C-alpha cells in the first residue's frame, strides 16, 4: 500500500475509536487490521516496557489489562499523522479515567509499520511516570505473556 493509503487507514482506525461516547468507540477496524504476528513494543525502562508478540497477546494481555484499569473504553485522540512508505507516526492524547478517579491523559507517539494493509509493528512512546502513577505497574502475572 502507498504511504497515503497507510495514513488513511490509521486515520480511519483512530476516528472510529475517538468518540466521546464510550459505547460508540469501535475497535473493529484496528482488530481486523492487526496482523496475526504483529508486535507492540512499549519502549522505555519501566514495568510496562516489553514486546507483546502476536495479535492475541496484544488484545488479551495488553489491551484487556488496560481496560480493567479504566472506567470506560480507552479513548485516544490523534492530532497528527505523518506517513512515509510503510510507516505511519501518530501523535495522540489520551482522555481516560481510572476507577479510582485518577486522570490518565497520556501523550503518545505511536509508530506503526504496515505491510500489505496490516499493522505489523507498533512502537509506543509515552510518559512512563504517568502510566505507572495512574495505572500502576504492569502485573507480574502477565509478564510471561510478553517478552
C-alpha positions as semicolon CSV with decimal commas, in nm:
position;residue;x (nm);y (nm);z (nm)
1;X;0,000;0,000;0,000
2;X;0,109;0,357;-0,055
3;X;0,204;0,597;0,223
4;X;-0,123;0,786;0,169
5;X;-0,328;0,462;0,190
6;X;-0,146;0,361;0,509
7;X;-0,207;0,706;0,657
8;X;-0,577;0,691;0,564
9;X;-0,612;0,351;0,732
10;X;-0,461;0,485;1,054
11;X;-0,682;0,796;1,039
12;X;-0,988;0,571;1,000
13;X;-0,880;0,349;1,291
14;X;-0,833;0,645;1,525
15;X;-1,154;0,816;1,411
16;X;-1,357;0,503;1,489
17;X;-1,211;0,484;1,840
18;X;-1,224;0,853;1,936
19;X;-1,594;0,905;2,004
20;X;-1,678;1,086;2,327
21;X;-1,949;0,821;2,376
22;X;-1,777;0,507;2,513
23;X;-2,046;0,283;2,364
24;X;-1,971;0,421;2,017
25;X;-1,596;0,359;2,030
26;X;-1,528;0,096;1,769
27;X;-1,209;-0,113;1,775
28;X;-1,318;-0,349;1,496
29;X;-1,110;-0,183;1,223
30;X;-0,800;-0,186;1,446
31;X;-0,854;-0,553;1,533
32;X;-0,908;-0,659;1,172
33;X;-0,607;-0,453;1,057
34;X;-0,373;-0,610;1,311
35;X;-0,156;-0,885;1,160
36;X;-0,161;-1,218;1,344
37;X;0,215;-1,188;1,403
38;X;0,210;-0,818;1,495
39;X;0,431;-0,681;1,772
40;X;0,351;-0,398;2,014
41;X;0,669;-0,262;2,169
42;X;0,626;-0,049;2,480
43;X;0,951;0,145;2,491
44;X;1,138;0,266;2,796
45;X;1,278;0,126;3,118
46;X;0,973;0,074;3,338
47;X;0,742;-0,213;3,433
48;X;0,531;-0,181;3,116
49;X;0,836;-0,189;2,884
50;X;0,821;-0,510;2,683
51;X;0,720;-0,654;2,350
52;X;0,376;-0,806;2,313
53;X;0,418;-1,059;2,033
54;X;0,117;-1,164;1,831
55;X;-0,234;-1,031;1,786
56;X;-0,363;-1,246;2,072
57;X;-0,107;-1,110;2,323
58;X;-0,175;-0,751;2,216
59;X;-0,551;-0,787;2,256
60;X;-0,569;-1,030;2,551
61;X;-0,275;-0,920;2,761
62;X;-0,203;-0,553;2,691
63;X;-0,541;-0,415;2,585
64;X;-0,752;-0,636;2,813
65;X;-0,546;-0,535;3,116
66;X;-0,561;-0,164;3,030
67;X;-0,941;-0,193;3,004
68;X;-0,953;-0,323;3,364
69;X;-0,773;-0,006;3,477
70;X;-1,010;0,242;3,311
71;X;-1,371;0,339;3,380
72;X;-1,467;0,342;3,009
73;X;-1,319;0,201;2,692
74;X;-0,984;0,357;2,611
75;X;-1,008;0,691;2,431
76;X;-0,702;0,814;2,247
77;X;-0,744;1,114;2,020
78;X;-0,494;1,153;1,738
79;X;-0,392;1,503;1,635
80;X;-0,113;1,440;1,384
81;X;-0,042;1,169;1,126
82;X;0,284;1,152;0,936
83;X;0,340;0,883;0,673
84;X;0,649;0,767;0,490
85;X;0,623;0,445;0,294
86;X;0,515;0,163;0,523
87;X;0,549;0,375;0,842
88;X;0,281;0,600;0,992
89;X;0,361;0,807;1,300
90;X;0,062;0,910;1,510
91;X;0,079;1,175;1,780
92;X;-0,214;1,142;2,017
93;X;-0,353;1,230;2,358
94;X;-0,543;1,003;2,593
95;X;-0,871;1,102;2,756
96;X;-0,926;0,846;3,030
97;X;-1,007;0,798;3,400
98;X;-0,921;0,508;3,630
99;X;-1,178;0,352;3,866
100;X;-1,004;0,544;4,145
101;X;-1,078;0,874;3,970
102;X;-0,721;0,939;3,852
103;X;-0,694;1,108;3,512
104;X;-0,492;0,910;3,261
105;X;-0,444;1,154;2,976
106;X;-0,110;1,038;2,845
107;X;0,065;1,187;2,545
108;X;0,162;0,927;2,286
109;X;0,383;0,894;1,987
110;X;0,289;0,569;1,816
111;X;0,496;0,443;1,526
112;X;0,306;0,194;1,310
113;X;0,474;-0,024;1,049
114;X;0,233;-0,170;0,798
115;X;0,267;-0,444;0,539
116;X;0,000;-0,514;0,277
117;X;-0,262;-0,318;0,472
118;X;-0,191;-0,493;0,802
119;X;-0,027;-0,349;1,113
120;X;0,292;-0,547;1,171
121;X;0,455;-0,341;1,444
122;X;0,364;-0,066;1,689
123;X;0,625;0,123;1,890
124;X;0,470;0,317;2,177
125;X;0,641;0,619;2,332
126;X;0,462;0,784;2,625
127;X;0,501;0,935;2,971
128;X;0,605;0,626;3,168
129;X;0,581;0,804;3,505
130;X;0,216;0,893;3,435
131;X;0,142;0,537;3,322
132;X;0,269;0,385;3,646
133;X;0,115;0,661;3,860
134;X;-0,232;0,621;3,706
135;X;-0,241;0,254;3,605
136;X;0,015;0,105;3,842
137;X;0,295;-0,130;3,746
138;X;0,230;-0,390;3,479
139;X;0,120;-0,709;3,663
140;X;0,383;-0,978;3,703
141;X;0,118;-1,242;3,627
142;X;0,107;-1,116;3,267
143;X;0,483;-1,080;3,227
144;X;0,517;-1,431;3,080
145;X;0,276;-1,338;2,804
146;X;0,515;-1,079;2,671
147;X;0,889;-1,071;2,625
